[in-house]
Amino acid sequence: MISLKINGLNVSVEEGTTLLEAARFLGFPVPTLCHTDGLTPYGACRLCVVEIRQGSKSRLVTSCTYPAEEGLIVRTASERVVKARKIIIELLLASCPQSKTIQDLASAHNVRRQRFRQEYEDCILCGLCVRYCEEQMMAKAIGFRGRGENRSIGTPFDVPSDVCRLCGGCMYVCPACQLRCTYTEPEKAVCGGCANLSPPCIEKEKFDDMMCYMDPCVACEIKKD
């Protein structure tokens, strides 16, 4: 077991536990955007930063990728951490202002303005869709392309992938996909991207009163009698 201190509380965790897992185990809220349980940590959004101290030096690290270390002192909501998170949220707002997920983050962290050049991107390069496609669907239908400002996500050579299962999972986990549903042009008003061909209620044939358990529902609209 590894012993460390988080926000003044002593905690012991198993080797390999990340700081994010340790903090959440104690009930300390740490916001994330590119992290989802079941997927490999990526540390792209930087929202989960925490302040760690080793000796007389302290620094900010992404808690989802940083493993717990013996004797480490961690603070999840120091003035430095809060300031860094607000700046990160401002940058996300500058990229994808129409994302409800990002707007909710801004509201929860008392961000009332953003001071950067406004853009209207449809991707924040968090990598959730890429990891979901590879690790959950075992498809690898999409991936990262290019570097720097030319970095993007898509299929090789922009050709429809023959291994894509059309599951819609990449859009379901995407924190910026709401942008695709806010077009004003008539030909783009209805994208249909969130629709599945079959309902997810797999127990339907066994229980007539079984309701859809997905939240939000991405495949069916069930009405009670």
C-alpha positions as semicolon CSV with decimal commas, in nm:
position;residue;x (nm);y (nm);z (nm)
1;M;0,000;0,000;0,000
2;I;0,110;0,357;-0,070
3;S;0,053;0,631;0,188
4;L;0,000;0,991;0,084
5;K;-0,187;1,300;0,197
6;I;-0,471;1,459;-0,001
7;N;-0,612;1,792;0,117
8;G;-0,470;1,725;0,463
9;L;-0,613;1,375;0,497
10;N;-0,394;1,068;0,519
11;V;-0,490;0,791;0,278
12;S;-0,347;0,455;0,177
13;V;-0,407;0,325;-0,176
14;E;-0,290;0,030;-0,379
15;E;0,012;0,066;-0,603
16;G;-0,089;0,187;-0,950
17;T;-0,376;0,401;-0,823
18;T;-0,387;0,742;-0,989
19;L;-0,427;1,066;-0,795
20;L;-0,768;1,111;-0,957
21;E;-0,886;0,775;-0,828
22;A;-0,746;0,845;-0,483
23;A;-0,909;1,188;-0,462
24;R;-1,246;1,059;-0,575
25;F;-1,220;0,770;-0,329
26;L;-1,210;1,031;-0,052
27;G;-1,499;1,222;-0,208
28;F;-1,302;1,518;-0,339
29;P;-1,453;1,639;-0,667
30;V;-1,205;1,670;-0,953
31;P;-1,348;1,777;-1,290
32;T;-1,258;1,580;-1,602
33;L;-1,344;1,603;-1,968
34;C;-1,120;1,356;-2,150
35;H;-1,141;1,090;-1,878
36;T;-1,400;0,813;-1,864
37;D;-1,390;0,502;-1,648
38;G;-1,294;0,201;-1,856
39;L;-1,072;0,392;-2,098
40;T;-0,697;0,450;-2,082
41;P;-0,610;0,783;-1,914
42;Y;-0,496;1,042;-2,167
43;G;-0,455;1,373;-1,984
44;A;-0,547;1,587;-2,284
45;C;-0,801;1,830;-2,138
46;R;-0,587;1,918;-1,831
47;L;-0,899;1,991;-1,625
48;C;-0,807;1,733;-1,363
49;V;-0,488;1,916;-1,261
50;V;-0,391;1,901;-0,895
51;E;-0,102;2,051;-0,705
52;I;0,157;1,811;-0,566
53;R;0,442;1,885;-0,328
54;Q;0,763;1,692;-0,295
55;G;1,004;1,848;-0,048
56;S;1,007;2,226;-0,094
57;K;0,887;2,221;-0,456
58;S;0,532;2,205;-0,587
59;R;0,389;2,170;-0,935
60;L;0,069;2,101;-1,124
61;V;0,010;1,756;-1,274
62;T;-0,281;1,582;-1,443
63;S;-0,431;1,362;-1,173
64;C;-0,574;1,108;-1,420
65;T;-0,227;1,007;-1,540
66;Y;-0,013;1,067;-1,230
67;P;0,030;0,761;-1,005
68;A;0,016;0,788;-0,628
69;E;0,360;0,802;-0,466
70;E;0,473;0,738;-0,112
71;G;0,470;1,053;0,103
72;L;0,319;1,273;-0,169
73;I;0,123;1,580;-0,060
74;V;-0,169;1,660;-0,290
75;R;-0,408;1,955;-0,302
76;T;-0,706;1,935;-0,533
77;A;-0,848;2,286;-0,490
78;S;-0,561;2,520;-0,406
79;E;-0,567;2,877;-0,539
80;R;-0,317;2,776;-0,805
81;V;-0,527;2,478;-0,914
82;V;-0,853;2,675;-0,929
83;K;-0,692;2,950;-1,135
84;A;-0,546;2,697;-1,380
85;R;-0,880;2,520;-1,422
86;K;-1,062;2,844;-1,494
87;I;-0,813;2,936;-1,763
88;I;-0,848;2,590;-1,917
89;I;-1,226;2,625;-1,921
90;E;-1,194;2,967;-2,086
91;L;-0,979;2,811;-2,359
92;L;-1,233;2,533;-2,408
93;L;-1,511;2,791;-2,432
94;A;-1,309;2,977;-2,694
95;S;-1,288;2,658;-2,900
96;C;-1,635;2,508;-2,856
97;P;-1,873;2,767;-2,707
98;Q;-2,181;2,574;-2,816
99;S;-2,096;2,256;-2,626
100;K;-2,342;2,208;-2,341
101;T;-2,086;1,998;-2,154
102;I;-1,832;2,279;-2,157
103;Q;-2,095;2,541;-2,076
104;D;-2,200;2,336;-1,773
105;L;-1,837;2,315;-1,660
106;A;-1,805;2,692;-1,689
107;S;-2,117;2,743;-1,480
108;A;-2,005;2,494;-1,214
109;H;-1,665;2,663;-1,179
110;N;-1,793;3,019;-1,180
111;V;-1,642;3,114;-1,514
112;R;-1,840;3,413;-1,636
113;R;-1,631;3,524;-1,933
114;Q;-1,362;3,403;-2,168
115;R;-1,081;3,633;-2,281
116;F;-0,944;3,445;-2,580
117;R;-1,012;3,468;-2,952
118;Q;-1,347;3,309;-3,025
119;E;-1,353;3,006;-3,251
120;Y;-1,624;2,756;-3,337
121;E;-1,452;2,420;-3,355
122;D;-1,629;2,085;-3,352
123;C;-1,347;1,898;-3,177
124;I;-1,127;1,966;-2,874
125;L;-0,895;1,669;-2,946
126;C;-0,969;1,501;-2,614
127;G;-0,930;1,159;-2,776
128;L;-1,235;1,004;-2,610
129;C;-1,380;0,885;-2,940
130;V;-1,048;0,736;-3,054
131;R;-0,996;0,544;-2,730
132;Y;-1,360;0,433;-2,715
133;C;-1,345;0,298;-3,071
134;E;-1,021;0,113;-3,005
135;E;-1,063;-0,009;-2,647
136;Q;-1,439;-0,068;-2,616
137;M;-1,546;-0,149;-2,973
138;M;-1,212;-0,307;-3,076
139;A;-1,247;-0,142;-3,415
140;K;-0,979;0,129;-3,451
141;A;-1,193;0,287;-3,720
142;I;-1,075;0,640;-3,636
143;G;-0,755;0,796;-3,509
144;F;-0,543;1,109;-3,480
145;R;-0,396;1,267;-3,793
146;G;-0,133;1,538;-3,835
147;R;0,041;1,746;-3,570
148;G;0,013;2,085;-3,404
149;E;-0,260;2,309;-3,540
150;N;-0,322;2,059;-3,821
151;R;-0,401;1,774;-3,580
152;S;-0,743;1,621;-3,632
153;I;-0,944;1,302;-3,586
154;G;-1,085;1,092;-3,865
155;T;-1,046;0,784;-4,081
156;P;-0,734;0,719;-4,289
157;F;-0,740;0,930;-4,605
158;D;-1,094;1,042;-4,511
159;V;-1,231;0,722;-4,661
160;P;-1,526;0,556;-4,480
161;S;-1,384;0,278;-4,265
162;D;-1,481;-0,078;-4,345
163;V;-1,437;-0,174;-3,976
164;C;-1,672;0,094;-3,839
165;R;-1,977;-0,065;-3,679
166;L;-2,193;0,249;-3,698
167;C;-2,253;0,215;-3,323
168;G;-2,258;0,590;-3,260
169;G;-2,041;0,545;-2,950
170;C;-1,790;0,804;-3,066
171;M;-2,062;1,070;-3,069
172;Y;-2,210;0,948;-2,742
173;V;-1,886;1,010;-2,550
174;C;-1,788;1,328;-2,735
175;P;-1,816;1,639;-2,512
176;A;-1,833;1,867;-2,815
177;C;-2,077;1,675;-3,033
178;Q;-2,366;1,905;-2,934
179;L;-2,213;2,152;-3,176
180;R;-2,325;1,930;-3,461
181;C;-2,686;1,976;-3,354
182;T;-2,689;2,357;-3,352
183;Y;-2,659;2,440;-3,719
184;T;-2,891;2,704;-3,859
185;E;-2,870;2,598;-4,224
186;P;-3,183;2,401;-4,326
187;E;-2,985;2,122;-4,491
188;K;-2,790;2,063;-4,169
189;A;-3,068;2,121;-3,916
190;V;-3,121;1,749;-3,855
191;C;-2,800;1,546;-3,852
192;G;-2,953;1,216;-3,736
193;G;-2,622;1,122;-3,579
194;C;-2,775;1,028;-3,244
195;A;-3,024;0,779;-3,389
196;N;-2,973;0,403;-3,371
197;L;-3,159;0,148;-3,576
198;S;-3,246;-0,077;-3,283
199;P;-3,344;0,001;-2,922
200;P;-3,089;-0,067;-2,647
201;C;-3,343;-0,233;-2,418
202;I;-3,212;-0,585;-2,460
203;E;-3,447;-0,729;-2,198
204;K;-3,755;-0,607;-2,384
205;E;-3,866;-0,954;-2,483
206;K;-3,856;-1,072;-2,121
207;F;-4,013;-0,775;-1,944
208;D;-4,290;-0,583;-2,116
209;D;-4,252;-0,290;-1,879
210;M;-3,874;-0,260;-1,924
211;M;-3,786;0,103;-1,996
212;C;-3,479;0,239;-2,165
213;Y;-3,191;0,251;-1,917
214;M;-2,958;0,480;-2,114
215;D;-2,926;0,837;-1,991
216;P;-2,967;1,027;-2,209
217;C;-3,143;0,785;-2,441
218;V;-2,970;0,778;-2,776
219;A;-3,176;0,522;-2,960
220;C;-3,544;0,507;-2,873
221;E;-3,839;0,701;-2,744
222;I;-4,056;0,489;-2,516
223;K;-4,394;0,616;-2,403
224;K;-4,581;0,480;-2,105
225;D;-4,945;0,390;-2,153
